[in-house]
Amino acid sequence: MAIISQQWLPTLALILLPILALLLFRGKKKKQEPGVKLPPGPLRLPIIGNLHQVGSQPYKSFWNLSQKYGPVMQLQLGRTPVIVLSSGQTAKEAMKDHDLETCSRPCSVGPGILTYNFLDVVFAPYSDYWKEIKKLFITELLSMKRVHMYLYEREEQIDKLIGILSNASPNPVNLTELVFNVYDGFIGTVAFGRSFGQSEFKQGFVEVISGAMDMLNGFHAEDFFPTAGKFIDILTGQLAKREKIFRNLDDYFEKVLNQHLDPNRPKPESGKEDIVDILIGLMEDESASFKLTRDNLKSIILDIFLGGIDTSAATTTWALSEMLKNPRIMRKAQEEIRGIVGKANKVEGRDIERFTYLNMIFKETFRKHPPLPLLIPHECIKHCKIGGYDVFPGTTVMINAYAMGRDPKCWDNPEDFIPERFENSDVDFKGSHFELLPFGAGRRICPGLAMGTTAVMHTLSNLLYGFDFELPNGMKFEEFPLIEKGGLTIHNKQQLIVIPNKYQPKGQFV
């Protein structure tokens, strides 16, 4: 569900009130049926319900409201009934005890357009089709076997980053941009092959992904007012904007597919196919029981880009931001990594599992800064009870991972960044411990978990091994600001402008 920007609300009200005045009676609260127990929630206004209480950072608004109304809270966003879950226990009930009843997705306008009417795995409603496409993701595209096969592509991008930082020292660099380029280059090469490095493909990709993120973060009245919403989106220009973004996206993906299908294109070696090659092979397999079309391929490719770049970049920069603000933590992580790696020039992929303290930092980053603070919304498809309250089909279920990471019942001093809280703890982020859910859980757990976390750990450990960082202009570490911004994914508003000083192991000479 899109983020509601405050600047849209006056315009929305001016348009809605005259258009929907005759529908006012439909917005009145229905009498509660005997025996039904609905979750508590704030009073709603006619027509718009609780839309005015969402704000530009819904995860924070919902967290604040939950402190008054509890971990199971009911809202009405336009015509859409919503419950927000803000504790590990209620998340467990939804994604484990009642996983089947709540594992679908709401059919939101933006995702529906971008994914060719929900042909992807992230936004598609629960169905037999979704089961097949998820199986394809897990077995063919993002398995641990594939993660290991993509090691060279990952190391190639990390080596580029290390080279840029080494040459820049002692001048300041924008590490936020450079980290984004690592994941952009890695996912782009894995998906499209070496042609991704060509300027026309690279530039086209940036424009396409930027447009897709704008659509996902934009306000679409049709999501909240099915009858009049499309007309409102026409008046505000949102409909025309959506159509333009989709045309650009489709044109770009058609170019990519045609390039891969060109008979004159050199065929990749066995085992070195990029993701588009793999998907085309599956599409052309006449013996396959599950048939893929070009639209299937395009929606799958989009999922990989949207899920693999922005969230990985956000996690890496948040971890670095917290360590810059807490230099003791950074020094401790560097001592661990440098002690294990020794005089080698860099961290190898096989080293990652040996970094105990860095893994604690990783978990603490996910706790305090979940990249998707509200995950991806679920939808209830069968009546169930969560927290003792009735939840009916058609209700959007939002999991507030941001609030869970700040639950004082689970975490001491939750606003402080303390990796040591995970020492001697078996809590992880892979869907079994519901107080820490950056990737979700149950049927809808992120299929790219292994690839994303491996890439982030590999990148982060090489940065910490290879460089000591200073802040420019005499800024003290404790003065480094942590300011959240963003829509679907939250980033640090403060760019990571740092001075990288190359680490030289004792006894090693240049």
VMD Tcl script that draws the C-alpha trace (Angstrom):
set ca {
  {0.00 0.00 0.00}
  {1.37 3.39 -0.96}
  {2.69 6.01 1.39}
  {0.25 8.89 1.96}
  {2.08 12.18 1.77}
  {0.59 14.98 3.87}
  {0.66 17.33 0.87}
  {-1.94 15.19 -0.88}
  {-4.55 15.43 1.86}
  {-5.90 18.96 1.18}
  {-6.19 18.19 -2.54}
  {-7.80 14.86 -1.78}
  {-10.31 16.45 0.58}
  {-11.29 19.15 -1.92}
  {-11.90 16.55 -4.60}
  {-13.56 13.95 -2.43}
  {-16.00 16.03 -0.45}
  {-18.13 17.30 -3.35}
  {-17.84 14.07 -5.34}
  {-18.63 11.69 -2.50}
  {-21.04 13.69 -0.38}
  {-23.90 11.53 -1.60}
  {-22.00 8.44 -0.45}
  {-21.64 9.67 3.10}
  {-24.14 7.25 4.49}
  {-22.01 4.39 3.17}
  {-19.12 5.56 5.35}
  {-21.10 5.39 8.58}
  {-19.98 2.83 11.05}
  {-21.91 -0.38 10.75}
  {-23.41 -1.91 13.81}
  {-21.21 -4.62 15.21}
  {-22.76 -8.07 14.94}
  {-23.39 -9.95 18.19}
  {-20.43 -12.12 19.20}
  {-17.97 -10.25 16.96}
  {-14.98 -8.65 18.68}
  {-13.19 -6.10 16.51}
  {-9.78 -4.61 17.35}
  {-9.68 -1.17 18.94}
  {-8.61 1.85 16.93}
  {-8.89 5.62 16.59}
  {-12.13 7.31 15.57}
  {-12.52 7.59 11.82}
  {-13.79 10.50 9.76}
  {-16.55 10.13 7.18}
  {-15.32 9.00 3.77}
  {-11.55 9.19 4.40}
  {-11.61 7.15 7.61}
  {-8.16 7.35 9.21}
  {-6.22 8.49 6.14}
  {-5.48 11.81 7.81}
  {-3.58 9.97 10.57}
  {-1.17 8.08 8.31}
  {1.30 10.85 7.49}
  {4.50 10.66 5.47}
  {6.01 7.98 7.74}
  {3.19 5.47 8.31}
  {5.35 3.07 10.35}
  {5.95 5.82 12.94}
  {2.33 6.98 12.91}
  {1.12 3.41 13.44}
  {3.72 2.83 16.17}
  {2.56 5.92 18.04}
  {-1.10 4.94 17.69}
  {-0.39 1.37 18.82}
  {0.94 2.67 22.13}
  {-2.59 3.88 22.83}
  {-4.68 1.20 21.11}
  {-2.50 -1.88 21.54}
  {-0.62 -4.40 19.36}
  {-3.72 -5.24 17.30}
  {-5.20 -2.01 15.96}
  {-7.97 -1.42 13.44}
  {-7.95 1.44 10.92}
  {-10.15 2.41 8.00}
  {-8.15 3.86 5.11}
  {-10.83 5.17 2.78}
  {-12.88 2.09 1.95}
  {-10.07 -0.30 2.94}
  {-10.24 -2.05 6.34}
  {-6.78 -2.45 7.87}
  {-5.35 -4.04 11.01}
  {-1.85 -3.17 12.17}
  {0.14 -5.70 14.22}
  {2.86 -4.23 16.41}
  {4.20 -7.09 18.55}
  {6.06 -10.33 17.97}
  {3.23 -12.35 19.49}
  {0.56 -10.95 17.18}
  {2.89 -11.32 14.18}
  {3.40 -14.96 15.14}
  {-0.36 -15.51 15.24}
  {-0.74 -13.97 11.78}
  {2.28 -15.49 10.00}
  {2.50 -18.85 11.73}
  {-0.73 -19.84 13.50}
  {-2.94 -18.29 10.78}
  {-0.44 -18.10 7.94}
  {-2.79 -19.66 5.39}
  {-5.62 -17.28 6.32}
  {-3.46 -14.13 6.03}
  {-0.87 -14.96 3.35}
  {-2.48 -13.21 0.40}
  {-1.75 -9.70 -0.86}
  {-4.07 -6.72 -1.40}
  {-4.50 -5.91 -5.09}
  {-3.01 -2.41 -4.97}
  {-2.94 -0.32 -8.14}
  {0.79 0.42 -8.42}
  {2.09 -3.13 -7.94}
  {-0.65 -4.48 -10.20}
  {0.46 -2.30 -13.11}
  {4.19 -2.84 -12.61}
  {3.85 -6.63 -12.38}
  {1.61 -7.12 -15.42}
  {-1.44 -7.80 -13.24}
  {0.38 -9.59 -10.41}
  {2.48 -12.08 -12.36}
  {5.36 -11.74 -9.89}
  {6.10 -13.42 -6.54}
  {6.24 -10.42 -4.17}
  {2.89 -8.75 -4.82}
  {0.81 -11.57 -6.32}
  {-2.22 -12.74 -4.29}
  {-2.07 -16.25 -2.88}
  {-3.03 -18.77 -5.56}
  {-1.81 -21.88 -7.37}
  {0.02 -19.55 -9.77}
  {1.86 -17.88 -6.89}
  {2.91 -21.29 -5.51}
  {4.47 -22.19 -8.86}
  {6.25 -18.88 -9.32}
  {7.65 -18.99 -5.77}
  {8.95 -22.52 -6.41}
  {10.70 -21.21 -9.53}
  {12.33 -18.42 -7.53}
  {13.61 -20.77 -4.85}
  {14.83 -23.62 -7.06}
  {16.00 -21.85 -10.23}
  {16.96 -18.26 -9.42}
  {17.81 -17.55 -5.78}
  {18.88 -20.86 -4.26}
  {22.06 -21.14 -2.16}
  {23.64 -22.87 -5.14}
  {22.98 -19.76 -7.22}
  {24.27 -17.51 -4.43}
  {27.60 -19.37 -4.53}
  {27.66 -19.26 -8.33}
  {27.34 -15.46 -8.26}
  {30.41 -15.04 -6.02}
  {32.60 -13.74 -8.86}
  {30.07 -11.05 -9.85}
  {29.77 -9.97 -6.22}
  {33.54 -9.81 -5.70}
  {33.95 -7.87 -8.94}
  {31.71 -5.06 -7.69}
  {33.31 -5.04 -4.22}
  {36.78 -4.82 -5.80}
  {35.63 -1.79 -7.81}
  {34.43 -0.13 -4.61}
  {37.69 -0.85 -2.79}
  {39.66 0.56 -5.72}
  {37.63 3.78 -5.78}
  {38.06 4.31 -2.03}
  {41.79 3.53 -2.16}
  {42.36 6.06 -4.94}
  {40.22 8.70 -3.21}
  {42.08 8.72 0.12}
  {42.52 11.16 1.82}
  {39.71 13.00 0.02}
  {36.06 12.62 1.11}
  {33.72 10.34 -0.84}
  {29.96 9.80 -0.90}
  {29.78 6.26 0.45}
  {25.97 6.20 0.16}
  {26.19 6.49 -3.63}
  {29.12 4.09 -3.92}
  {27.38 1.40 -1.86}
  {24.26 1.71 -4.01}
  {26.44 1.25 -7.10}
  {27.80 -2.03 -5.69}
  {24.36 -3.63 -5.47}
  {23.18 -1.96 -8.65}
  {26.14 -3.41 -10.54}
  {25.91 -6.82 -8.88}
  {22.19 -7.37 -9.44}
  {22.37 -5.84 -12.91}
  {25.17 -8.17 -14.01}
  {23.54 -11.23 -12.43}
  {20.24 -10.46 -14.12}
  {21.31 -9.07 -17.50}
  {24.89 -10.23 -17.98}
  {27.83 -8.15 -19.17}
  {25.60 -6.01 -21.39}
  {24.40 -4.26 -18.24}
  {27.66 -2.33 -18.15}
  {26.85 -0.68 -21.48}
  {25.74 2.92 -21.02}
  {22.37 2.58 -22.80}
  {21.32 -0.35 -20.60}
  {22.66 1.28 -17.44}
  {20.97 4.62 -18.02}
  {17.71 3.00 -19.04}
  {17.75 0.86 -15.93}
  {18.18 3.85 -13.59}
  {15.19 5.59 -15.16}
  {13.01 2.48 -15.05}
  {13.74 1.62 -11.42}
  {13.33 5.24 -10.33}
  {9.92 5.34 -12.01}
  {8.88 2.02 -10.47}
  {9.83 3.22 -6.98}
  {7.90 6.45 -7.55}
  {4.82 4.42 -8.45}
  {5.13 2.17 -5.41}
  {5.61 5.15 -3.09}
  {2.95 7.33 -4.71}
  {-0.58 7.94 -3.49}
  {-3.22 6.22 -5.65}
  {-6.77 7.18 -4.68}
  {-8.06 4.07 -6.45}
  {-6.47 1.95 -3.68}
  {-8.73 3.54 -1.08}
  {-11.83 4.53 -3.06}
  {-12.51 1.86 -5.70}
  {-15.55 3.65 -7.16}
  {-14.37 7.26 -7.42}
  {-10.64 6.76 -7.01}
  {-9.82 6.34 -10.69}
  {-11.54 9.63 -11.47}
  {-9.55 11.31 -8.71}
  {-6.32 9.87 -10.12}
  {-7.23 11.29 -13.54}
  {-7.74 14.76 -12.06}
  {-4.49 14.65 -10.09}
  {-2.47 13.32 -13.03}
  {-1.61 10.07 -11.25}
  {-3.25 7.89 -13.90}
  {-1.25 9.47 -16.73}
  {1.92 9.19 -14.65}
  {1.28 5.48 -14.01}
  {0.74 4.81 -17.71}
  {3.95 6.62 -18.67}
  {6.02 4.76 -16.06}
  {4.66 1.42 -17.23}
  {5.36 2.19 -20.91}
  {8.97 3.05 -20.09}
  {9.32 -0.10 -17.99}
  {7.84 -2.35 -20.65}
  {9.92 -0.80 -23.45}
  {13.10 -1.33 -21.45}
  {12.35 -4.95 -20.57}
  {11.38 -5.69 -24.18}
  {14.77 -4.35 -25.25}
  {16.48 -6.62 -22.71}
  {14.55 -9.72 -23.82}
  {15.15 -9.02 -27.51}
  {18.87 -8.58 -26.86}
  {19.01 -11.96 -25.11}
  {16.92 -13.64 -27.83}
  {19.11 -12.28 -30.65}
  {20.47 -15.37 -32.49}
  {23.73 -13.51 -33.12}
  {24.34 -12.96 -29.40}
  {27.17 -15.18 -28.10}
  {25.75 -17.93 -25.94}
  {27.01 -17.94 -22.33}
  {28.92 -20.92 -20.99}
  {26.95 -23.57 -19.12}
  {26.54 -22.46 -15.52}
  {27.32 -18.84 -16.42}
  {23.87 -17.87 -17.66}
  {22.39 -14.68 -16.30}
  {18.88 -14.69 -14.84}
  {17.27 -13.59 -18.10}
  {18.99 -16.50 -19.89}
  {17.63 -18.91 -17.28}
  {14.10 -17.52 -17.57}
  {14.16 -17.64 -21.37}
  {15.28 -21.27 -21.18}
  {12.32 -22.05 -18.93}
  {9.95 -20.15 -21.22}
  {11.15 -22.09 -24.28}
  {11.00 -25.48 -22.54}
  {8.06 -27.14 -24.26}
  {8.06 -30.02 -21.78}
  {7.56 -27.73 -18.77}
  {4.27 -28.17 -16.93}
  {4.30 -24.51 -15.89}
  {4.34 -22.23 -18.95}
  {5.96 -18.81 -18.80}
  {5.26 -15.83 -21.06}
  {7.27 -12.68 -21.75}
  {5.12 -10.81 -19.23}
  {5.95 -13.44 -16.60}
  {9.65 -12.89 -17.25}
  {9.39 -9.11 -17.04}
  {7.52 -9.18 -13.73}
  {10.04 -11.62 -12.23}
  {12.99 -9.49 -13.32}
  {11.39 -6.44 -11.73}
  {11.01 -8.28 -8.41}
  {14.70 -9.14 -8.37}
  {15.74 -5.54 -8.97}
  {13.29 -3.96 -6.54}
  {14.13 -6.45 -3.80}
  {17.86 -6.75 -4.36}
  {19.21 -3.22 -4.61}
  {17.42 -0.63 -2.49}
  {16.99 -2.76 0.63}
  {20.60 -4.03 0.54}
  {21.95 -0.50 0.10}
  {19.76 0.79 2.95}
  {20.92 -1.96 5.33}
  {24.60 -1.38 4.54}
  {24.42 2.39 4.97}
  {22.41 2.13 8.21}
  {24.98 -0.27 9.67}
  {27.82 2.06 8.68}
  {25.91 5.10 9.98}
  {25.38 3.50 13.38}
  {29.03 2.47 13.57}
  {30.20 5.97 12.65}
  {28.08 7.34 15.47}
  {29.38 4.60 17.79}
  {33.12 4.27 16.97}
  {33.63 1.71 19.76}
  {31.39 -0.69 17.83}
  {33.22 -0.03 14.58}
  {36.63 -0.64 16.16}
  {35.45 -3.89 17.73}
  {34.10 -5.12 14.38}
  {37.33 -4.14 12.60}
  {39.47 -5.92 15.18}
  {37.45 -9.10 14.71}
  {37.56 -9.00 10.91}
  {41.23 -8.04 10.66}
  {42.19 -10.66 13.23}
  {40.50 -13.40 11.22}
  {41.53 -12.27 7.72}
  {45.11 -11.41 8.70}
  {47.36 -10.06 5.97}
  {45.12 -10.98 3.07}
  {44.15 -8.14 0.77}
  {40.41 -8.58 1.27}
  {37.63 -10.61 2.86}
  {36.75 -13.75 0.89}
  {33.22 -15.09 0.65}
  {34.12 -18.09 2.80}
  {35.20 -15.79 5.66}
  {31.77 -14.29 6.26}
  {30.41 -17.01 8.55}
  {33.34 -16.53 10.95}
  {32.45 -12.96 11.91}
  {30.48 -13.36 15.14}
  {30.41 -9.72 16.20}
  {29.65 -8.44 12.70}
  {26.68 -10.80 12.64}
  {25.45 -9.17 15.88}
  {25.77 -5.76 14.20}
  {23.81 -7.12 11.26}
  {20.96 -8.27 13.53}
  {20.95 -5.02 15.49}
  {20.73 -3.05 12.24}
  {17.71 -5.08 11.17}
  {16.11 -4.58 14.59}
  {16.49 -0.82 14.68}
  {16.31 -0.11 10.95}
  {14.23 -2.76 9.14}
  {14.57 -1.84 5.45}
  {10.83 -2.40 4.88}
  {9.36 -1.11 8.16}
  {5.84 -2.34 7.32}
  {7.07 -5.30 5.25}
  {4.74 -5.90 2.28}
  {1.06 -5.80 3.34}
  {-0.79 -9.10 3.72}
  {-4.49 -9.68 3.10}
  {-6.82 -11.91 5.06}
  {-8.65 -14.43 2.86}
  {-10.43 -16.41 5.58}
  {-11.85 -15.40 8.95}
  {-9.46 -15.85 11.86}
  {-8.72 -14.44 15.29}
  {-5.55 -12.52 16.12}
  {-4.94 -11.35 19.66}
  {-8.48 -12.46 20.47}
  {-9.99 -10.15 17.83}
  {-11.95 -11.12 14.72}
  {-10.25 -10.50 11.38}
  {-12.41 -10.89 8.28}
  {-11.61 -11.63 4.61}
  {-10.66 -8.55 2.62}
  {-8.84 -6.94 5.55}
  {-5.33 -5.64 4.86}
  {-2.90 -6.90 7.51}
  {0.14 -4.70 8.14}
  {3.10 -6.03 10.14}
  {4.93 -3.13 11.79}
  {8.50 -4.46 12.02}
  {9.65 -0.99 13.04}
  {7.42 -1.09 16.14}
  {8.46 -4.65 17.00}
  {12.11 -3.61 17.07}
  {11.21 -0.98 19.65}
  {9.02 -3.13 21.89}
  {10.37 -2.64 25.46}
  {8.92 -6.04 26.39}
  {11.46 -7.66 24.05}
  {14.36 -5.21 23.95}
  {16.12 -3.26 26.71}
  {16.88 0.35 25.74}
  {15.40 -0.18 22.26}
  {16.45 3.24 20.91}
  {20.12 2.46 21.57}
  {22.29 0.56 19.07}
  {23.69 -2.35 21.12}
  {24.94 -5.35 19.07}
  {25.93 -7.14 22.29}
  {22.23 -7.73 23.05}
  {22.50 -10.68 20.62}
  {25.47 -12.22 22.40}
  {24.58 -15.73 23.63}
  {21.20 -15.34 21.91}
  {19.72 -17.65 19.29}
  {17.45 -14.91 17.88}
  {17.91 -14.56 14.12}
  {16.18 -12.77 11.24}
  {15.16 -15.78 9.15}
  {11.49 -15.95 10.14}
  {11.59 -18.13 13.26}
  {11.83 -15.34 15.86}
  {8.89 -13.02 15.46}
  {10.35 -10.11 17.41}
  {12.86 -9.68 14.54}
  {11.20 -9.91 11.11}
  {13.02 -7.82 8.48}
  {12.22 -10.44 5.81}
  {8.81 -11.57 7.01}
  {7.94 -15.16 7.85}
  {5.81 -18.08 6.78}
  {4.73 -18.54 3.18}
  {5.56 -14.93 2.35}
  {9.10 -14.81 3.69}
  {11.40 -13.03 1.24}
  {12.76 -15.57 -1.30}
  {15.87 -13.42 -1.81}
  {16.93 -13.56 1.85}
  {20.08 -15.62 1.26}
  {21.34 -13.61 -1.70}
  {20.66 -10.25 -0.06}
  {22.20 -10.98 3.33}
  {25.28 -12.62 1.82}
  {25.91 -9.63 -0.44}
  {25.53 -7.15 2.43}
  {27.80 -9.09 4.80}
  {30.45 -9.46 2.09}
  {30.37 -5.76 1.21}
  {30.27 -4.51 4.80}
  {33.09 -6.76 6.00}
  {35.38 -5.63 3.16}
  {34.73 -1.96 3.97}
  {35.52 -2.52 7.64}
  {38.61 -4.58 6.87}
  {40.05 -2.27 4.26}
  {39.53 1.21 5.70}
  {39.47 3.40 8.77}
  {36.93 6.17 8.29}
  {36.95 9.81 9.33}
  {34.22 12.43 9.05}
  {35.08 15.57 7.05}
  {35.33 19.15 8.31}
  {36.23 18.10 11.81}
  {32.81 16.58 12.53}
  {32.83 14.41 15.65}
  {31.50 10.86 15.37}
  {28.81 11.44 17.99}
  {27.53 14.40 15.93}
  {26.76 12.24 12.91}
  {22.98 12.54 12.35}
  {20.60 9.60 11.95}
  {17.46 10.91 10.23}
  {14.98 8.53 8.64}
  {13.55 9.26 5.22}
  {11.89 7.27 2.49}
  {8.73 5.47 1.55}
  {8.61 1.72 1.03}
  {12.28 1.51 2.14}
  {13.74 3.79 4.82}
  {17.18 5.33 4.37}
  {19.36 7.65 6.40}
  {18.65 11.16 5.11}
  {22.25 12.07 5.93}
  {24.53 10.99 3.09}
  {27.62 9.06 4.19}
  {30.32 11.58 3.30}
  {33.50 10.07 4.77}
  {37.28 10.14 4.39}
  {38.57 6.58 3.77}
  {42.05 5.82 5.12}
  {43.51 2.63 3.69}
  {44.31 0.00 6.32}
  {47.81 -1.44 6.11}
  {48.36 -4.73 8.03}
  {51.53 -4.81 10.11}
  {54.39 -6.42 8.25}
  {52.79 -5.83 4.84}
  {54.48 -3.42 2.45}
  {53.01 -1.64 -0.53}
}
mol new
graphics top color blue
foreach p $ca { graphics top sphere $p radius 0.5 }
foreach p [lrange $ca 0 end-1] q [lrange $ca 1 end] { graphics top cylinder $p $q radius 0.2 }
display resetview
